[in-house]
Amino acid sequence: MSAPLRPAPPVVPPPPPSRLRDVEGLVLSPLRPTTRRPAVLVGSLSVLLTVGLWLGDLHPGAAVAAGALTHLVLLYAVYRVLGGHRVAVDHVMRALVHLAFGLALLPLVSLLWTVLTLGGGRGFDPQFLWQTMNGVTGLHDQAYAEGRGDFVGGAFHAIVGTLVITGLATLISVPVGLFTAIYLVEYAAGNRLSSAVRFLVDVMTGIPSIVAGLFAFALFAQIFGLRDAKMGLAGAVALSVLMIPTVVRNSEEMLRIVPNELREASLALGVPKWRTIARIVLPTAASGLASGITLAVARVIGETAPLLVAVGYARALSWNPFEGPMNTLAVYAYFMFTKPLSPAVREPSLERAWAAALLLVLIVVALNLLARLIARLFAPKTGR
Amino acid sequence: MSKRIDVKDLDIYYGDFQAVRGVGMTIEPRSVTAFIGPSGCGKSTFLRTLNRMHEVIPGARVEGEVLIDGQNLYGRDVDPVDVRRQVGMVFQRPNPFPTMSIKENVLAGLRLNARRLSGRAADELAERALRGANLWNEVKDRLDKPGSGLSGGQQQRLCIARAIAIQPEVILMDEPCSALDPISTLAIEDLINELKSDYTVVIVTHNMQQAARVSDRTGFFNLKETGQPGELVEYDSTQTIFNNPRQKATEDYISGRFG
């Protein structure tokens, strides 16, 4: 079989030269190889300058600012010569990012340092950890200050109160928040009720914590009467008002990023929807959900105002969140700072306040580590 | 373990938009039926109506009847979950469950449906399904490793194993090879040939050679223009469709003159 005859293709003139560099009115910036060595050199020069200015009696803040500025200007100048404008801007931006990182880290490091130095002495003292403030008065503090007695009084009741109240708040908010998120993502995607719920959750995020405390107190005063309204549970309710919106928004995001293909794969196997959610969607999102919940807990664990209103202040140990005031670390620190036991001898009370602050920070750090651990345990497996 | 599917005058909608119009066909048991056609002509949409996965998308609905051995899938008291246990599905992109091991993936359909499953029965079913998907020899030493560690082709065969583990009557495949290399594609095509001795297989493909290689009957879907619903243009034995189609549009598509 012979190939059918075809008309010869028309002769096409060669296209005009169309390389970018031949286009008029366009100047490409040259590419020149550069190393990072000059940046290190400029950096060490700037550090030397900063230290010099500091020693030369300039305010340390001003010295650091001057050093940073010199670093940026020098960096640009050096790389402009070596590699051109584009490379210079790249290095200046890098330096800016590093500076911003350092600036953001500064308050955190400073805070940890302050809390550790001021609270470390008392905070790790087993006496302080196991005692309460029951029966401790300003006289004890005066005796301690004059060297006539031991340091007495601790924060055990506050630690217990913090754990009990925050634990209860978590127990209330996690189911409510998680199920709301499941409803929003899995059942009501895009309908009118879901946008209303989402709007209300956003409004709820903005509720000031003191309002949440007043709400909880008012609610419990309605039920138990004004005199018996203060209890741990009221505090837990106040905290969950603050926690629920965070949990909802966080869980919503986490559920949303579970690929739809997994839901479809499960449904196509004849798995009912609720079981698909319980066995496929939630485990796949578990690590994100766990860290979101932990962050929400860390957010409310340091709340002072609502607990002051709803739970009150107890000097003695109380394990029972359903009756009478309790104490929490934040409230404890606040009281020790503003109302020292002995107005004449403030130091022991301040020591207690700093120790309580340290314990609070440690609990938050521990919670974050726990969240990481949970996230790692639940993370989708990737090994071969 | 395989059933005949009768589709009668099926209209498929996404909200107000009609995606497919007036499809009617009979899919024979123990055979491979392929759907071909240009992108957006509704062949995947139609496939998804065969196990009621279409309605998972909000606003999606169907008018008409799909009968499996005489029983209407869209009957008033038919539970979609029940339908999907009879009609399994394999998707375009391999989608093993990332939190599960290979074995757990294969048994997912059984486990998630909360049937009681003894350890020995689980092992046996997993092996049978993996052998059925031609994957057993490659994974038998690492059944407890995560399924996401397999290659793309192996993952797709894992998904097929997962689908046949619940022993459906029908297996739907939505472009199962479009994300795979030629060797893996060949493995899946061999597998489809073996599966048809036990199951009714329906496959959507963009690859016309594939349709010609694996299928007994072929349906050609097309739409008149964009925005119009897709239609089943011609449905016949694969031989006829590829050698002397009756419709001009089919011939144009097959010979590569459009689409």
Chai-1 contact restraints between the chains, C-beta under 6 A:
chainA,res_idxA,chainB,res_idxB,connection_type,confidence,min_distance_angstrom,max_distance_angstrom,comment,restraint_id
A,E261,B,N95,contact,1.0,0.0,6.0,A-B,restraint_1
A,A265,B,N95,contact,1.0,0.0,6.0,A-B,restraint_2
A,A268,B,M53,contact,1.0,0.0,6.0,A-B,restraint_3
A,A268,B,R84,contact,1.0,0.0,6.0,A-B,restraint_4
A,A268,B,M89,contact,1.0,0.0,6.0,A-B,restraint_5
A,L269,B,G109,contact,1.0,0.0,6.0,A-B,restraint_6
A,G270,B,V81,contact,1.0,0.0,6.0,A-B,restraint_7
A,G270,B,R84,contact,1.0,0.0,6.0,A-B,restraint_8
A,G270,B,R85,contact,1.0,0.0,6.0,A-B,restraint_9
A,V271,B,L112,contact,1.0,0.0,6.0,A-B,restraint_10
A,P272,B,V81,contact,1.0,0.0,6.0,A-B,restraint_11
A,R275,B,L112,contact,1.0,0.0,6.0,A-B,restraint_12
A,R279,B,L112,contact,1.0,0.0,6.0,A-B,restraint_13
A,P283,B,T99,contact,1.0,0.0,6.0,A-B,restraint_14
A,T284,B,T99,contact,1.0,0.0,6.0,A-B,restraint_15
A,P380,B,P98,contact,1.0,0.0,6.0,A-B,restraint_16
A,P380,B,T99,contact,1.0,0.0,6.0,A-B,restraint_17
A,K381,B,P146,contact,1.0,0.0,6.0,A-B,restraint_18
A,G383,B,G149,contact,1.0,0.0,6.0,A-B,restraint_19
A,R384,B,G149,contact,1.0,0.0,6.0,A-B,restraint_20
